[in-house]
Every structure is written in structure tokens, then in C-alpha cells.
Amino acid sequence: MNKLIAIPVLLFVAFIVLCLRPVPPATEANAITIQGVVDQIYEVGTRDIAFQLKDNDGTFYINRGYEKIASVDYLLGKNVTIKYPEYWTLLDPKNNKRHLSYLEYDGEIVYSEIKK
């Protein structure tokens, strides 16, 4: 009888761990770099800033971005460089929502949380 309870409990714990994995801190070693033109900027969640690039299916977001950056509207239609950590979670299996760790425009760092 204990095995009948233990197996579902272990599967449930594994499911929770895969779903609630925190985003790893970005470093130069695990960061993926892309460039693109900002197509949309909008607020999601709790003051998070979301970016969508032209010809890119993913959404890039900065947690509580509106508390960290005064304005990003000037980036609309501009070519930017974005870096984000490589990670996977069961809640987003296609990896369409990516935690933005670095944002650069025209040689100026707009936002960075990359650990050296």
C-alpha cells in the first residue's frame, strides 16, 4: 500500500519542481544573444515590461521592469540586442516567454542583470 501512495507523491513533487523552477541568473556563459527590431512593448503582470521583436515568436520580459527603467517607448521600431539565460520550464515547454537579462540599444546598455 505504501508504494501506491509513494509513486504518485514522487510524481507530483517532480511535476512541481519542473513547473516552479526559478530562472537561473544570467551569465556570459549561459546567455543567448539575439538582435532584432522591437515590434511591441507592453505591460504584463505586476509592472513587467514585455517586448516582442519582428520575425520572432518569443516574448521577452523584464520582471518589474517599470520599477527599474523609466522609459522604453523610444525603443519601438529600433534595432536592439537582447540576452537571456538558456533554461526550460514545464509551464512554457516551447520557451516562448523568455526572461530578458540584458538590453542594449545603439551601444548603450538600457538594462542589465548579467553576472560576470
Secondary structure, DSSP 4 states (H G I P E B T S, - for coil): -HHHHHHHHHHHHHHHHHHSPPPPPPBTTTEEEEEEEEEEEEEETTTEEEEEETT---EEEETTHHHH-S--GGGTT-EEEEEEE---BTTBTT--EEE--EEEETTEEEEE--B-
